[in-house]
Amino acid sequence: MLLAAMAVAPVSAQEAAKTAASGGMDWVVASIITAGFALGIAAGLGAIGQGRAIGSAAEAIARNPSASGEIRGVLILGLVLIESLVIYVLLISLILFFLKPFAS
């Protein structure tokens, strides 16, 4: 993997030199990079939130098994809301990828 990165580095440097010579980074490239980072951060934090929610729900059910129905319902609602936030970020990322909102 490191060898592949070292082999590609000169090509990336040449592209960066062309971009710098032509006036900087293009808005389309910037929006794609931003969308990629936003999607990665949202997916990672959403997964962490879902893991903590499931862990807390399992602990709560272990403490009070008679309340498992209510806990399970609230857990599913919370998981749906967490996942919907990640889907919203995916939608915004797709908009940035394909609609080119900064094109003149």
C-alpha positions as CSV (number, residue, x, y, z in Angstrom):
1,M,0.0,0.0,0.0
2,L,2.8,2.4,0.9
3,L,4.6,1.5,-2.3
4,A,1.5,2.3,-4.4
5,A,1.1,5.7,-2.6
6,M,4.8,6.5,-3.3
7,A,4.3,5.6,-7.0
8,V,1.2,7.9,-7.3
9,A,2.7,10.8,-5.4
10,P,4.6,12.4,-8.4
11,V,1.4,12.3,-10.5
12,S,-0.5,14.0,-7.8
13,A,2.1,16.7,-7.4
14,Q,2.0,17.4,-11.2
15,E,-1.8,17.7,-11.0
16,A,-1.5,20.1,-8.0
17,A,1.1,22.2,-9.9
18,K,-1.3,22.5,-12.9
19,T,-4.2,23.4,-10.6
20,A,-2.1,26.0,-8.8
21,A,-0.9,27.5,-12.1
22,S,-4.4,27.7,-13.5
23,G,-5.8,29.7,-10.6
24,G,-6.5,27.3,-7.7
25,M,-8.9,24.6,-6.9
26,D,-12.0,24.2,-8.9
27,W,-15.4,24.6,-7.1
28,V,-16.5,21.3,-8.3
29,V,-13.5,19.5,-6.9
30,A,-13.9,21.4,-3.6
31,S,-17.6,20.4,-3.3
32,I,-16.8,16.7,-4.1
33,I,-14.0,16.7,-1.4
34,T,-16.3,18.4,1.1
35,A,-19.1,15.9,0.3
36,G,-16.8,13.0,0.8
37,F,-15.5,14.2,4.2
38,A,-19.1,15.0,5.3
39,L,-20.3,11.5,4.4
40,G,-17.4,9.8,6.1
41,I,-17.8,11.8,9.3
42,A,-21.6,11.3,9.4
43,A,-21.3,7.6,8.7
44,G,-18.6,7.1,11.4
45,L,-20.3,9.1,14.1
46,G,-23.7,7.5,13.2
47,A,-22.2,4.1,13.7
48,I,-20.7,5.1,17.0
49,G,-24.1,6.5,18.1
50,Q,-25.9,3.4,17.1
51,G,-23.4,1.2,18.9
52,R,-23.7,3.2,22.1
53,A,-27.5,3.1,21.9
54,I,-27.6,-0.7,21.4
55,G,-25.1,-1.2,24.2
56,S,-27.2,1.0,26.6
57,A,-30.4,-0.7,25.6
58,A,-28.9,-4.1,26.2
59,E,-27.7,-3.0,29.6
60,A,-31.1,-1.5,30.5
61,I,-32.9,-4.7,29.5
62,A,-30.4,-6.7,31.6
63,R,-31.2,-4.6,34.6
64,N,-35.0,-4.6,34.1
65,P,-36.2,-7.4,31.9
66,S,-39.9,-6.5,32.4
67,A,-39.4,-3.2,30.6
68,S,-37.9,-4.8,27.5
69,G,-40.8,-3.9,25.3
70,E,-40.7,-0.2,26.0
71,I,-36.9,-0.1,25.8
72,R,-36.9,-1.9,22.5
73,G,-39.4,0.5,21.0
74,V,-37.4,3.6,22.1
75,L,-34.3,1.9,20.8
76,I,-35.7,1.3,17.4
77,L,-37.0,4.9,17.2
78,G,-33.6,6.2,18.2
79,L,-31.8,4.0,15.6
80,V,-34.2,5.2,12.9
81,L,-33.5,8.9,13.8
82,I,-29.7,8.3,13.8
83,E,-29.8,6.5,10.4
84,S,-32.0,9.3,8.9
85,L,-29.4,11.9,9.7
86,V,-26.8,9.8,7.8
87,I,-29.2,9.4,4.9
88,Y,-29.7,13.2,4.8
89,V,-25.9,13.7,4.6
90,L,-25.9,11.1,1.8
91,L,-28.6,13.1,0.0
92,I,-26.6,16.4,0.4
93,S,-23.5,14.6,-0.8
94,L,-25.2,13.3,-3.9
95,I,-26.5,16.8,-4.6
96,L,-23.0,18.2,-4.4
97,F,-21.7,15.3,-6.6
98,F,-24.2,15.6,-9.5
99,L,-25.9,19.0,-9.6
100,K,-22.8,21.2,-9.4
101,P,-24.3,23.9,-7.2
102,F,-21.4,26.3,-7.7
103,A,-21.2,26.1,-11.5
104,S,-21.5,29.4,-13.2
